[in-house]
């Protein structure tokens, strides 16, 4: 790993402002694992080598407590210079004026012009750039080529109707199911995506503030998920499946389809031959569009820093095309620079689906309304419990959609009143 990281060119990591003297930057990472920290440390080592006199202190916060721990640090005055900023926190910190604008910094950065439009858009709030995302967790569809062939399916599905039909065909095979449905914790994305796809829009609210989750098309999408399970096109146990179970269900050959982000590719590629699976865009609905959910995280600078130029230079090093390529491959995200898809690593069938979604007009990435105060409670508790009841036939699609709409409409009104 360290050998790969040292391939970062000196020209890329040497910032125009030159070396600094006796400067210490604190960098907080919040989505941590030993491998991620190793990758991060390697890039930081290269930055320090190119900038004598600058020391970067990496503070690793465990994800489960990261939000509270960072908030405590900030409230206590122990504010980092650079922070790994998840999309769900960006509005909170940028909206309260705690993040430095990176707009002018990026305008003068040699690689600023190669950032994709979506990268700039996702890192911005109210027209100002407060984060350089380091990659995207975009939902696309894995499919098992062998299972489709055994079921007599010549081409992977492009529409929701074809997806249902292919799942039904695979489910006729002994001991096999069509879809690795995530009915347990973390399954919010599937319900939201299919509701939006069948409704033809990923707008969460109407102009008068009403949730669109119980509109007829959305209810049809919720019913689609229920039908997949109740018709036997998903494993019976999948009503309780979380991330680990659905990924294992796919690479073990239990089911033929899995909608997931690029981070799932790491585990799958270790256990399945590359020729046995591929990734395609999410199937489109009656409108001819699909609305895959997208999440991201990136690097931000706190406005309280005494070393803004040095802090941005660190962010620029972490975000350079070379460093971002290394990061994307090791962490499992879609890279942020134009032309990254020309890298042979990203030109495989496994990555094609994600780049097709990012570049295709019929695919509109969906950002969850994480600005709602109770969104976390909605996804982790309300949607989880009620969707499981619906899968088990205890409630109708319309019934749960109405409950979701009531809560979301109320939360939107509260949020709107504070604006």
N, C-alpha and C positions, 0 to 999 in steps of 0.2 A: 504493500500500500504506500509506504513512505517513498519508495523508489518512483512510483507513478506520480506522486504529488510533486516531486522535485523536477518533473518535466515542465512545469510552469515556466514560461520564458521570462527572463529578467526584464525584457522590454515590456511585457504585459503587466508585471507587478510593480515596476518602478514608477511611482507616481510623479507627475510633473512638478509638484511642490518640493521635491527633493527630500533629503533626510531631515529628521527632527531630533532634537536633543532632549534627553531626560523627560520623556513623555510616557505616561502609562495610560493605556486605554482599557476600560473594563467592557468585556463583551459577554452578554448573558445569552445562553442558548436554552430553549425551553422544550424542544422536542428531542429528547436525548436518548442515545443508546451508545454503547462503547464504540461501535463502528462509526457512527455519525461523528462522535467527538474526535475520533482518530483522523477522519477526513478533514474536519474543521481545523484541528491542531496543525495538520500538515500544511494547509494553505496559510494559516497564520504564521507558521515558522518561516515560510517563504517571504511573507510580507516583512517580518522582522529583519530577516537577512538583508533585504533590499532597503531597509530604513533603519540604519544604526541609530541607537538612542531611543527607539520606540519599543516599549514592552506592552504586549497584549495579555491581559489576565482574563482567562476564560472561566466563567462561572456557569456550571451546569445545574439547571433546576429540573427535577423529575416532573414529567408532564402532568401527572395526577395532581400535583400541588403547585404547579408553575404559576397559574394565574394569581393565586393568593400570595405566593412568595414574592413574585415580582411587585405586586401592589404594595406589599409590606415594605419592600426595599425602597420603592419610590416614595411612599408616605414618610419613611424614616430618613429621607435625604441620601440614602445610599443608591444613587441613581446611576445606572450604567451609561456609558457613552454610546454603545451600539447594542441593539437587542434583536434577537430573532422574534419577529412579530407575526403571529398567526392572523389570518384574515378576520377571525371573529373578535379580535381585540383592537383592530386598527381604528375603527370609528371611535372607540372609547378614548384612546390616547391621542389621536389626531384631533378629535373634536374638542378636547379639553386643552388644546394648545401645548401639549407636552412633547410633540415631535417636531424636529427641525424640517423645514421644507428642503427637499432635495432637487427641486426643479432646476435652479440655476447651476447647481453642481453637475447634474447630469447633462445639461446643455453644453457645458465645457469639457465633458469627459470624452475621451477618444472613442469609447464604445457605446456612448449614449444613443447614437443614431441607429445602432443595430438591435436595440431592444425592440421586441415585437410590440405592435399596437396594443394587444391584449395585456402585455406585461405592464405597460405604462398606465393603461386604464384601470387595471386591478390595483395598482399601487397608489392610485390617486384618490383623494377625498376633496370634494368641492373644487375641482380643477387644479389642485396642487398635489405634487408628488411627495408622499411621505414614507414610501417604502419602495425598495427594489425587490420585487418577488424573486425568489431563487428557483421557482419551478411551480408546476401546477399538478394538483391531484384531480384529474379529469376522469369522469366515469365513462367507460366504453365496455364493449361486450367481448369477453373471451369465448371461444368455441372450440370444442374437441372435434377435430377432423375425422378421426376414426369412428366415433360414435355416429356422426352424421352420415358417414358412408354406410355404416352397418344398417342405419335406419332408412337408407334409400334417398337421403337428402343430397341433391347435387350441389346446391349453392347455399351459403349461409344466408340467413334471413335479413332482408332490408327493411321490412315493415313489421308492425306489431302483429298483423294477421299472420304473416309468414313465421314470425317468432313463435306464436302460439301453435301453429300447425307443426313446426319442426319439433317443438317440445313434446307434443303429443306423440309424434312418430317415434322419437327416441324412447319415450316412456313405455312403448310397447316391447322394447328389448328386455329380456329377463334381468331383473335386479338393477335396471338403469332408470334414471329420471331425466327430464329435460332441463330443468332450471334449478340452480343452487339458490333458492330463495332465502333471503335474510329476514327471517321472521322474528328474531330475537334482538338483543341490544345493538344499536347502531344501524337499524334498518330504515331509518327515516328517508334516506336518499331514494330508495327504490319506490316507495309510495309517492313521494313528491314528483319524481321523474315521470312515472307512468301516468299520474294524474294530469300533469302538464302536457305530456305528449298527446294524450287522448283529447284534451281540452283545446289544444292548438295554441297555447300561450303559457309562458312561465311568469306572467305577472301574478303576484300574490294577492293584490288588492285592486279593486275598482277605484275609479276617481273619487267616489263618495266614501271610500274606506271600508268596503265590504270584502271579506275574504272570498277568493274565487275557488277555494278547495271544495265547496259543495255545489258548484255549478254542474249541470248535467254531464259535460264532457269529463270533468274531474272525477265525478262519481263513476263514470264508465271506466276510467283508468284504475280506480280503486277496486272496482269489480273485476277487472282484468287480473289483478294480483290474487284476489280471492279465488277466481276460477282456476288459475294455474295450480293453486294448492289443492282445492277441493276436487278437481278433476284428476288428481294424481300425477300431475306433470312436474311436481317438485317432491322431494323426499318427505315422508310423513314427519320426521324429526325436525325438518327445517323450520317449523313454527318457532323453534327455540334457538336456531342457529345464529351465531355472531360471526365476526370476521374470520377467526381461525377455522371454524367449521365449514364455512362456504368455500374458502380457499382449498381446504383439504378435500372437500367434496368434489372439487373440480380436478385437482391433480391426481386424485385417486381413481378418476374415471367413473365416479358415482353418477355425475350429472354432466350434461353436455354444454350448458351455458352458465356463464358467471359474469355479472356486471360489477366491475371493480376499477380501482385506480391503478396507476403504474406501479405502486408499491407492492401490489400483489404479484407482479411479474417476477420479482426476485425469488420468492419461494416456489412459484410454479416452474420457472425455468430451471431450477435446481433439480426438479423431480420429474419433468416431462421432456422428452426429446422435442427439439424445436419444430421438427416437421409434423408433430402430432397436434399442434394447436396454433391458433392465430387470434388476432384481436381486430374487431370491426367496429364501426360506429354504432351507437345505440339505434335500434330500429325506429323508423319514423311512424307517426300516427296519421290519421285521416287528413290532416292539414299539409302533409308532406314534410313536416318538421319534427325534430326530436330535441329534447331539452336536457342534455346530460348535466348533472350537477358538477360544479367545479369548486375546488378549495385550493388555498395556497397559503404560503408563509413567505417571509422575506426578511430583509435587513433594514432596520430603521435606526435613526440617530436621535437621541433625546436632545431637545432644545436647550437643556440645562448644561450640556457639555461645555467644558472650557477649551476643547480641542476639536472644533467642528470640522476644520479642514482635514485634520489627521484622521478623524473618525470616518469622514466620507471616503478618504483614500483607502481605508480598511474595507469599507463596504464595496468600493469599486474593485478592489482586489478580489474579494469574495465573489463578486458578480461578473468578473471578466469572462469572456467566452471560454478560455481554457479552464479556469477554475469551475465555472458553471457546468461545463461538460463533465468534468470529473464528479462533481457533486450530484448531478442528475443521474449518472449511471450507478453510483454507489447508494444513493438514497431512494431512487425510484420516483422521479418526477419528470414532467415534460420541461425541457430547457427553455430559456427565455430569449435567446438571440435568434435573429433572422438567419436562416441558412443552417441552423443546427440540425435540421432534418436531413441534411446531406451527409452527415457523419454516417459511415457504414453501420455503426452500432444502432442508429435510429432508423435505418432503412429496411429493417427486417419486417416480416409480416406481423411480428408481435407488437411493433410500435406504429404500424401504418394506421390503425384505427384511430389512435389519438390524434395524429397529425391531420387525418382526414376530417375529424371533427373540428379541430381548430381552424382549418382552412375552408371548410364547406359552408355555404350559405344556409343550407337546410338544417344546420346544427347550431343551436343557440345555447351556449353554456348558461347554467342557472346558478346564481349566487343566492344562498339561503338568507332569509331576513334575520340575520343574527343580531341586528340592532334592537330587536324586540326583547324586552327584559326577561320574559318568560319563555323564550324560544328553547333554551336548554331544557327546561322542565317539560315543555311540550313534546320535544323529541324523545327524551330519555324516559319519560313516565307516561304521559297521556297517550301519545301515538303508539308507544310500545304496547301498553295494556289493551287499548281498544282495538288495534289492528290484529292482535292475537285472538281476541274474542271474535272478530270478524272472520279470520281464517278458520276458526273452529266452528263456524256456523251459528254463533250465539248472537250476532248482531249483523245488520245489513250494511251494505256499503253506504247507503244514504244516511243511515243512523250515525255511523261514526264520522262521516263527512260533515254532518250538521254540528256534531259536538266539536270537531276541530275548527270549523268556521266560526263558531261562537267564541271560542277562546282566542283565536287569532284576530278576529275583528275587534274584540275588546282590547287586546294588547296593542294593536295598531292605533286605536283611538288614544290610549294612554301615551304612546310614543309621540303621536302627532301633537298632542296637547303640550308637550314639553319643548317642541321645536320653536 
